[in-house]
Amino acid sequence: MRARTTSCAELRRAAAGTSAPLDMALRRPPRLRLYARLPDFFLLLLFRGCLIGAVNLKSSNRTPVVQEFGSVELSCIITDSQTSDPRIEWKKIQNGETTYVFFDNKIQGVLVGRAEILGKTSLKIWNVTRTDSALYRCEVVARNDRKEIDEIMIELTVQVKPVTPVCRVPKAVPVGKMATLHCQESEGHPRPHYSWYRNDVPLPTDSRANPRFRNSSFHLNSETGTLVFSAVHKDDSGRYYCIASNDAGSARCEEQEMEVYDLNIGGIIGGVLVVLAVLALITLGICCAYRRGYFINSKQDGESYKNPGKADGVNYIRTDEEGDFRHKSSFLI
């Protein structure tokens, strides 16, 4: 705007000073001397172009970043315009939807009560929340300008501090086995990065990259928060915790103990032998009892109970419904 104003002022001085004395003309700047030589017709065209301008916008920061619950200014500045009262509109573009946040000289929608217009066109928001992260479009309509409409896009990013992550650490793992430790956090924005600590010592992303951990074999994924041991060693025992961090801050979970123990091969073999011996004794006892006739006598006693002897001249008939015996007498002829 300053360059255009200076140029128009120079044209006015040049037009007004065409009849100035020679010594005054010699003292003019070279550009003004050039304007003085132009015919009046061309001067009139240039002067007319200065009077009829075009609205133009700029921003001091097109990608502002603010932490949640803070305040931020969305800068929109008119650099050139011949209209004294242009129409100002602000729109929010989020998830494919466009809504008004400033229209008809009033704050609209979700920003009511926590936003205002600064100066003539800039928008200030306080108590910013994570849902305010979006694209914002500043639109200006200047009816008296040659180019009546101009707009500018501003991308607002709201950073959210991580909350306490959820950590899962196995309590006991045998030597040589695989172990996986998990760390997850779902509130932070942008997405946090994860780091693991053992006994307050930070762990590298790869154990092979640091000679201090040459006896370990693990890999840390800082994007997902998983710490994987391909085969644990005794030195991997300790207290573990995880930290989730982003540009807004960090948070850590409570320490959890992981014990790495040796497998007692001798004890396992001894236990298996004891179980086999007990099974053998049980089998031997069953065989001896069968040979001595315990199972056979019981079967015969059951059969004699079920089939009692019949008395002469008496028949016993069992009914299907009741399951008992019915007595019936008959005489021989």
C-alpha positions in Angstrom: 0.0 0.0 0.0 2.9 2.3 0.8 4.5 1.8 -2.7 1.1 2.6 -4.4 0.5 5.7 -2.3 4.0 7.0 -3.1 3.5 6.4 -6.8 0.2 8.3 -6.8 1.7 11.1 -4.9 4.5 11.4 -7.3 2.0 11.5 -10.2 0.1 14.3 -8.5 3.3 16.3 -8.0 4.3 15.7 -11.5 1.0 16.8 -12.9 0.9 19.9 -10.8 4.5 20.9 -11.5 4.6 20.9 -15.3 4.8 24.7 -15.4 7.5 25.0 -12.6 10.6 27.0 -13.3 13.6 25.3 -14.9 15.7 25.2 -11.7 12.9 23.5 -9.8 12.5 20.9 -12.6 16.2 20.1 -12.5 15.9 19.5 -8.8 13.1 16.9 -9.2 13.9 13.2 -8.9 14.6 11.4 -12.2 11.2 9.6 -12.0 9.3 12.9 -11.6 11.2 14.4 -14.5 10.1 11.4 -16.6 6.5 11.9 -15.6 6.8 15.6 -16.5 7.8 14.7 -20.1 4.7 12.5 -20.6 1.7 13.9 -22.5 -1.3 15.0 -20.4 -3.3 12.1 -21.8 -1.0 9.4 -20.4 -0.8 11.2 -17.1 -4.6 11.2 -16.9 -4.7 7.4 -17.5 -2.1 6.8 -14.8 -3.8 9.1 -12.3 -7.1 7.3 -13.0 -5.5 3.9 -12.3 -4.4 5.2 -8.9 -7.9 6.4 -8.0 -9.5 3.0 -8.8 -7.6 0.3 -6.8 -7.9 -3.4 -6.1 -8.5 -5.0 -2.7 -5.5 -7.2 -1.5 -5.0 -9.2 1.6 -2.0 -10.6 3.5 -1.3 -12.4 6.8 1.5 -12.1 9.2 1.2 -15.9 10.0 -0.6 -18.3 7.8 0.1 -21.4 10.0 -0.4 -20.4 13.6 0.2 -23.0 16.4 -1.3 -22.7 19.8 -1.6 -25.0 22.9 -5.1 -26.0 24.0 -6.9 -23.5 26.3 -4.6 -20.6 25.1 -5.4 -17.7 22.8 -4.5 -17.1 19.1 -4.8 -14.4 16.5 -5.7 -15.3 12.9 -4.0 -12.5 11.0 -5.9 -11.0 8.0 -4.7 -7.5 6.8 -6.0 -5.4 4.0 -3.0 -3.9 2.1 -4.8 -2.1 -0.7 -8.4 -1.0 -1.0 -10.4 2.2 -2.0 -13.4 1.0 0.0 -13.8 2.5 3.5 -16.2 -0.1 4.8 -15.6 -3.5 3.1 -17.6 -6.5 4.0 -15.7 -9.0 6.2 -16.4 -12.7 6.5 -14.6 -15.6 8.3 -15.3 -19.2 7.5 -14.2 -22.5 9.1 -13.4 -25.5 6.9 -13.2 -28.8 8.7 -13.9 -32.4 7.7 -15.2 -31.2 4.3 -17.7 -28.8 5.8 -17.7 -25.0 5.7 -19.4 -22.9 8.4 -19.5 -19.2 9.3 -17.6 -18.0 12.3 -18.0 -14.3 11.5 -20.8 -13.0 9.3 -23.0 -9.9 9.2 -20.6 -8.2 11.7 -21.2 -10.9 14.3 -19.3 -13.9 15.7 -21.2 -17.1 14.7 -21.3 -20.8 15.6 -19.0 -22.4 18.0 -16.9 -19.3 18.5 -19.7 -17.2 20.1 -18.5 -15.9 23.4 -14.8 -16.6 22.8 -13.8 -14.7 19.7 -13.6 -11.1 18.4 -12.5 -9.1 15.4 -9.2 -7.3 16.0 -8.5 -4.1 14.1 -10.6 -4.3 11.0 -10.3 -7.9 9.7 -8.2 -10.2 12.0 -9.9 -12.8 14.2 -8.8 -13.5 17.8 -9.9 -16.7 19.5 -9.3 -17.5 23.2 -9.9 -20.6 25.3 -8.9 -22.6 22.2 -9.9 -26.3 22.1 -8.7 -29.2 20.0 -11.8 -29.0 17.9 -10.7 -25.5 16.7 -7.9 -27.1 14.6 -9.1 -26.3 11.0 -8.6 -24.2 8.0 -10.0 -20.6 8.3 -10.8 -18.4 5.3 -10.8 -14.6 5.5 -12.9 -13.0 2.8 -13.2 -9.3 2.0 -15.6 -7.7 -0.4 -14.8 -4.1 -1.4 -17.5 -2.7 -3.7 -15.6 0.5 -4.7 -12.5 -1.3 -5.9 -11.6 -2.5 -9.4 -11.1 -6.1 -8.0 -13.9 -6.3 -5.4 -13.1 -9.7 -3.7 -10.0 -11.2 -2.1 -9.5 -14.0 0.3 -6.7 -15.7 2.3 -6.4 -19.2 3.9 -5.0 -19.7 7.4 -4.4 -23.2 8.9 -4.7 -23.3 12.7 -3.1 -26.1 14.7 -4.1 -26.7 18.3 -1.6 -28.8 20.3 -2.8 -31.0 23.1 -0.6 -32.3 25.9 -0.6 -36.1 26.3 -2.3 -37.7 29.3 -0.8 -40.5 31.4 -0.2 -43.4 29.0 -1.3 -47.0 29.7 1.7 -49.3 30.1 1.7 -53.1 30.1 4.9 -54.9 31.3 5.1 -58.7 31.8 5.9 -59.6 35.4 8.1 -62.6 34.8 9.7 -64.0 31.7 12.1 -67.0 31.4 15.5 -66.5 30.0 15.6 -66.8 26.2 11.9 -66.1 25.6 10.4 -63.2 23.7 8.8 -60.3 25.7 6.7 -57.3 24.5 6.1 -54.2 26.5 3.2 -51.8 25.4 2.7 -48.1 25.9 -0.4 -46.2 24.5 -1.8 -42.7 24.8 -4.8 -41.4 22.9 -5.3 -37.7 23.8 -2.2 -35.9 22.6 -2.1 -33.8 19.4 0.0 -34.0 17.4 0.5 -37.8 18.0 3.1 -38.3 20.7 6.4 -40.1 20.4 7.2 -42.8 23.0 10.4 -43.6 24.9 11.1 -46.4 27.4 13.3 -46.3 30.5 14.8 -49.2 32.5 15.9 -48.3 36.0 15.7 -44.6 35.0 18.0 -45.2 32.0 16.6 -44.3 28.6 16.6 -47.2 26.1 17.7 -46.7 22.5 15.4 -47.7 19.6 17.8 -50.5 18.8 20.0 -52.3 21.4 22.7 -53.0 18.8 23.2 -49.2 18.4 24.5 -48.8 21.9 27.4 -50.8 23.4 25.9 -50.4 26.8 23.1 -52.7 25.9 25.2 -55.3 24.0 23.8 -58.1 26.3 20.2 -57.2 25.3 18.3 -57.8 22.1 15.4 -55.4 21.8 13.8 -52.9 19.4 11.7 -49.9 20.3 9.1 -48.4 18.0 8.7 -44.8 19.0 5.6 -44.3 16.9 3.5 -47.2 18.4 5.2 -47.4 21.9 6.0 -51.1 21.7 9.3 -52.4 23.1 10.0 -56.0 21.9 12.7 -58.3 23.3 13.5 -61.1 20.8 15.2 -63.1 23.6 15.4 -61.7 27.2 18.6 -62.0 29.3 19.1 -61.8 33.0 20.3 -58.2 32.6 16.9 -57.2 31.2 15.3 -57.5 34.6 14.4 -54.2 36.2 11.8 -51.4 36.6 10.3 -50.1 33.4 8.3 -47.1 32.5 7.3 -45.2 29.4 7.0 -41.4 28.5 4.7 -40.1 25.8 5.7 -36.6 24.6 4.8 -34.0 21.9 5.4 -30.3 21.4 2.7 -29.5 24.0 4.3 -31.5 26.8 4.8 -35.1 28.1 3.4 -37.7 30.5 4.7 -40.9 32.0 3.2 -44.1 33.4 4.1 -45.8 36.7 7.1 -48.1 37.0 6.5 -51.8 36.6 8.9 -54.6 37.5 9.9 -57.3 35.0 11.8 -60.3 36.3 13.8 -62.6 34.1 14.4 -66.0 35.6 16.3 -69.1 34.7 14.5 -72.3 33.8 15.3 -75.2 36.3 15.7 -78.0 33.9 16.7 -80.5 36.6 13.6 -79.6 38.6 11.3 -80.0 35.5 12.8 -83.5 34.8 12.4 -84.5 38.4 8.8 -83.4 38.5 8.0 -85.4 35.3 9.6 -88.5 36.8 7.6 -88.2 40.0 4.4 -87.9 38.0 5.3 -91.0 35.9 6.1 -93.0 39.1 2.7 -92.1 40.6 0.9 -93.2 37.4 2.8 -96.5 37.4 1.9 -97.2 41.1 -1.8 -96.5 40.4 -1.7 -98.8 37.4 0.0 -101.6 39.4 -2.6 -101.3 42.2 -5.5 -101.6 39.7 -3.9 -104.8 38.2 -3.4 -106.4 41.6 -7.0 -105.7 42.7 -8.3 -107.2 39.4 -6.2 -110.4 39.8 -7.5 -111.0 43.4 -11.0 -110.9 42.1 -12.3 -107.8 43.7 -14.0 -106.6 40.6 -15.3 -110.2 39.6 -17.0 -110.9 43.0 -18.8 -107.6 42.9 -20.2 -108.5 39.5 -21.4 -111.9 40.6 -23.1 -110.4 43.8 -24.9 -108.0 41.6 -26.2 -110.7 39.3 -27.4 -113.0 42.2 -29.3 -110.0 43.6 -31.0 -109.3 40.3 -32.1 -112.9 39.7 -33.4 -114.5 42.9 -34.5 -118.2 42.9 -38.2 -119.1 42.1 -40.4 -121.0 44.5 -42.3 -124.0 43.2 -45.7 -123.1 41.7 -45.0 -119.3 41.7 -44.2 -117.0 38.8 -42.8 -113.5 39.2 -43.7 -110.9 36.6 -41.9 -107.4 36.4 -44.1 -104.6 35.1 -42.5 -102.0 32.7 -44.1 -99.0 34.4 -43.2 -99.6 38.0 -40.1 -101.8 37.9 -41.2 -104.0 40.9 -42.4 -107.6 41.0 -46.0 -108.8 41.1 -46.9 -112.1 42.7 -49.3 -114.5 40.8 -50.3 -118.0 42.0 -51.2 -120.8 39.7 -52.3 -124.4 40.2 -51.1 -127.3 38.3 -53.8 -129.4 36.9 
